[in-house]
Amino acid sequence: MKRTALLLLATCLAAAVFAQFSKPRREYVDFLVTANHPDRIYSAGDDAVITVEAYKGGLPLDGVMLHFSAGEEMMPPTLKDSLPFRNGKAHIAAGTLAQPGFKECSLRFTVYGKTYKETVKLAFSPDSIKPYTVMPADFDKFWKKTLKACAATPLDAEVTPLPAYSTDTVEVSLVKLTVGAAGRHVYGYLTRPRDGKVHPVLFCPPGAGASRISPTTYYSERGFIYFNINIHNDCNPEADDAAYERAKAAVEGYNRRGIAAKETFYYREVYAACSRCIDFLCSLPDWDGINVGVTGGSQGGALSIVTAALNPKVTFCSPFYPALCDLTGFRNHRAGGWPKYYEKTEEEPGADVTMQYYDVVNFARVLKCPVFYSFGYNDPTCSPTSTYAAYNVITAPKTLRVTPTSGHWRFPETNDESVEWMQNMAGIKR
């Protein structure tokens, strides 16, 4: 009885302590950033005003200094200043742009020793942003020759079932494909619905780097045969850590290798390999024989557009914040796409000519299949200036979904919209 009483007392004391020091359910400081054009789109020459509204514990900030800088996207700021919050609000006269492009504003303020930061990008006549990249006269000839040489090597697909990743409804396998001369190969995960039916295929090239990829049953649960890959030799995602780290180290700096000439640039084999992955998917007996999609983000978004442009089997494409767009932007004193060539240093002689054959802008120009294209304004990696430059030259049917507040990532809701769009394109009933 005494023990029960003691336990009850201890429980009550613990509850009292928990109530006294319980974890807050929201941030002490809340703030919201808006613009005088709610969609953050202006005509060139319009004046933009940014409003920052901030509260601490539900009470308006007052007297706290808001520091800010503003200028053209990814360029040195031309304006630096500060002003105090008054009754919870601060209004920044961000200025304008005379030419189509993006203005970037950086904000920060400090409350109780904690600094809050935000970046805001505003669009000025974004539909009129034109790329600096030009189309080489032999662009089509160069890529036809490259693809023909690549196709001369049999794929020799090695498909290894992976029961540990598989489910009752989806089979997962590791695939090794030979995608070029001298044993050039890629690894990827193939997932397929286990229902005995035919399905559309969906290819997903990777983001930048050589990080280990993972399998997912998400797309196959939604009706697709799905294939996601790593683009580098020997990056077997099932290898042990030591072997994988060696393979990863071997491709460090790949995005500038061989850039002095179009024939030697690293991405030449990568672009061709992605096209060959489509050929592999279309050789599967459970492909429906019609529908072929490509989707990815960042470098994967770039490779999605490239693959759709190079391989006529592709029937729809859904890139997110594509990299490798308008690559000489920085050389022309405007934000360019990742990997931000010319941002801080000159590239090798001949690099600007090479880039014409690899710039996603030129693949966007020849794209023929429908496109679902999405990105955010606040992206610090793939500038919206560069992604708009590519989007604006697409003449194929296109759907644009911009989420101004997102950065180098996507909202789940936007991803869901992309998946629904791809299901509709492929005739998948939901």
Stockholm file with secondary structure:
# STOCKHOLM 1.0

chainA/1-430         MKRTALLLLATCLAAAVFAQFSKPRREYVDFLVTANHPDRIYSAGDDAVITVEAYKGGLPLDGVMLHFSAGEEMMPPTLKDSLPFRNGKAHIAAGTLAQPGFKECSLRFTVYGKTYKETVKLAFSPDSIKPYTVMPADFDKFWKKTLKACAATPLDAEVTPLPAYSTDTVEVSLVKLTVGAAGRHVYGYLTRPRDGKVHPVLFCPPGAGASRISPTTYYSERGFIYFNINIHNDCNPEADDAAYERAKAAVEGYNRRGIAAKETFYYREVYAACSRCIDFLCSLPDWDGINVGVTGGSQGGALSIVTAALNPKVTFCSPFYPALCDLTGFRNHRAGGWPKYYEKTEEEPGADVTMQYYDVVNFARVLKCPVFYSFGYNDPTCSPTSTYAAYNVITAPKTLRVTPTSGHWRFPETNDESVEWMQNMAGIKR
#=GR chainA/1-430 SS CHHHHHHHHHHHHHHHHHHHSCCCSSCSEEEEEEESSTTCEECTTCCEEEEEEEEETTEECCSCEEEEEEEETTSCCSEEEEEECBTTEEEEEEECCSSSEEEEEEEEEEETTEEEEEEEEEEESGGGCCCSCCCCTTHHHHHHHHHHHHHTSCCCCEEEECTTTCCSSEEEEEEEEECSGGGCEEEEEEEEESSSCCEEEEEECCCSSCCCCCCCCTTGGGTCEEEEEECSTTCCTTSCHHHHHHHHHHTTTGGGTTTTSTTTCTHHHHHHHHHHHHHHHTTSTTEEEEEEEEEEETHHHHHHHHHHHHCTTCCEEEEESCSSCSTTTGGGTSCCCTTCTTSSSCCCTTHHHHHHHHCHHHHHHHCCSCEEEEECTTCSSSCHHHHHHHHTTCCSCEEEEECTTCCSSCCHHHHHHHHHHHHHHHTCCC
#=GC SS_cons         CHHHHHHHHHHHHHHHHHHHSCCCSSCSEEEEEEESSTTCEECTTCCEEEEEEEEETTEECCSCEEEEEEEETTSCCSEEEEEECBTTEEEEEEECCSSSEEEEEEEEEEETTEEEEEEEEEEESGGGCCCSCCCCTTHHHHHHHHHHHHHTSCCCCEEEECTTTCCSSEEEEEEEEECSGGGCEEEEEEEEESSSCCEEEEEECCCSSCCCCCCCCTTGGGTCEEEEEECSTTCCTTSCHHHHHHHHHHTTTGGGTTTTSTTTCTHHHHHHHHHHHHHHHTTSTTEEEEEEEEEEETHHHHHHHHHHHHCTTCCEEEEESCSSCSTTTGGGTSCCCTTCTTSSSCCCTTHHHHHHHHCHHHHHHHCCSCEEEEECTTCSSSCHHHHHHHHTTCCSCEEEEECTTCCSSCCHHHHHHHHHHHHHHHTCCC
//
